[in-house]
């Protein structure tokens, strides 16, 4: 069951990479990156999240699928960043018309993934001794 859950998380990580590509392309072609960066801290955190997803996400997904310790660690980092991003957005940057239920759902999923990836069972499954 642990192996199955790790593979689901790897698949979701790969899906996040694939879905981020068109968003970044759309923002890039419309000149929206500069505008987004000009909005302040949350815009910067958004662009940083996109960069992390595109640069580190493929490695994380493949290595986690292979049940490698590096994949577990990097995916845990990405999930933790996502958790912090959604929590910060919810608390400090609530936008008008923000879909709070969606943000809370994403926050819960990323937090659960972080906790699971850092668990002893996930460590053992990825070839590391539990601490």
N, C-alpha and C positions, 0 to 999 in steps of 0.2 A: 504494500500500500504506500509506503514511503517513496519507493522508486517511482510509482505512478504519479504521486503528487509532485515530485521533483520534475518529472517530464512535462506535466501540465504547466508548471511555472516556466520551464524552458520554452514551451510553445507559446505561452502568453508573452514572454519576453521577445521572442522572434516576431510575434504579431504586432507588438508595440513598435518595433523597428520598422516594419513594413508600413504601418499606418502613419508613422511620423514623417516618412519621406514625402508624401504628397503635401502634407501641411507645410513643411519647410520649403518645398519648391514653390508653393502658392505664395507664401510670404516673401520669398526671395524675388520672384518674378514681378510681384506687385510693389516692391520697394518697402514692404511692411516690416522688415527686420529692423531697419533704422528707427522707424516709428515705434516699434515695440520696445526697443532699447531705450527710447526717449521717455517711456512711461514711468521709468523708475526701477526700483528694486525688483518688483514682481516680473517686469518684462525681462530683466537681466536673468532672473532665476528660470524663467521660461526658456529663454535661448540656451542657457547653460544645460538645462534638462534635455533639450533637443540634441545638443552636441553630445552629451553623455550617451543618450539613447542611440544615436547614429554611429558613434565611434567605438563605444564599449559594448553596446547591446548585442551585436552579432557574435562577438567572442563569448560573452556571457551565456547566450542561449545555446551555442554549440557545445561549450565546455560543460554546462550544466546537463545538457542532454546526454553527454558522455559520462556523466556522474563524476566529473573531475573536481577536486577541491577548489581549484581556481575558479571554476564556473559557479560553484556555490558561493564563494566569497564575493565575486564581482556582482553576481545577481543580487546578493543580499545588500550590497552597497547601493545598487540601482533602486531596489525596493525601498531602502531606507531614505534615499533622496526623494523618491516619489511620495513617501509618507510625510516627510517634512514639508515638501512643496505643497501638498494638498492641505495639510494642517495650517501652514502659514497663510495660504490663500483663504481658508475658511475664517481664520481668526483676525488676521491683519489686513487683508485685501479683499473684503467681500464686495464684489462688483455688483452694479445694479442688474437685476435680471439673472443673477447667478442661480443655477439649478442646485440648490443646497443638497438635495437628496442624492444627486449624481456625485457631487464632491464628497459627501460622507461615504458613499458606497466605494469610491476609488480609494479614499483614505483607509477604510476598513480592509479592503482587499490587499493593498500594498503593505499595511501594518501586519496583517496575518502572514503574508508571504515573508516579510522580514523576520518575524518571530520563528516561523517554521524553518527557514533557511539557516538560522543561527542555532537551531535545536541540536541536541546530541544525536538524535535519530538521523537527521539529515547529514550530520558530520560523518557518522558511521557509514551511511549508505554511499557517501562520496569518498570513501576510503581513508577517512581520518579517524583517529581514536577519539572517542568522546572524552571531554574534560570534566 
